[in-house]
């Protein structure tokens, strides 16, 4: 999700207060925020399809308008630009366990603490951890600790807009996107940080991408044993699903050791 200007590009977040989002009941077609994007209709995450209940049980919706994934049952991994810094924080509500945010089965847990990536200054290092008040009884998503899986075809999922300038979604949407190498991505943007960021999307035709409201959510694929593994965190891009502008994701393997250490410090 990209909703505020950043070096000529857009972050995939929403300029909506946490309290307002926490109190919001989603209805079909409800709009949380409209960014300066083209109104090109698509079916899902931009070019995606509905996820099935239980398909990605570690997916989390955060009340400030971001996504995330359960790193542990009590810690959510999200994007640094989704949070305002590190420290005690009880203002965030995490919704988990459902694809339909209006489901009566939704598990809602408040945050207690936030840890933003040390040294984050708005460029690169776009990861953060949110500790929850209690564990969520759902499977977790392991993260890649080598670059062995930074290739091939990835899956993305989120409750963000299904088109540029579109509405947030009540139901979780998913899509697949292919890896885009650093050279091609650098040609598109010029300000990519190789080694900290990884790109994915249909470079020539566009049409499939994450969008507003998807920031912080995971980009993942199957590992050698057939288990899901997170390789990216939704970060930024130019618009949503535009040709020649792939999505840019935090390269998780680069920060795996730092994430592990940070999670240990939170005690979750």
Buried (B, 14 or more C-beta within 10 A) or exposed (E): BBBBEBEEBBBBBBEBEBEEBBEBEBEEEEEBBBBEBEEBEBEBBBBBEBBEBEEBBBBBBBBBBBBBBBBBBBBBBBBBBBBBEBEEBEBBBBBBBBBBBEBEEBBBBBBBBBBBBEEBEEBBBBBBBBBBEEEBEBEBBBBBBEBEBBEEEBBBBBBBBBBBBBBBBBBBBBBBBBBBEBEBBBEBBEBBBBEBBBBBBBBEEBBBBBBBBBBBBBBBBBBEEEEBBBBBBBBBBBBBBBEBBBBBBBBBBBBBEBBEEBBEEBEB
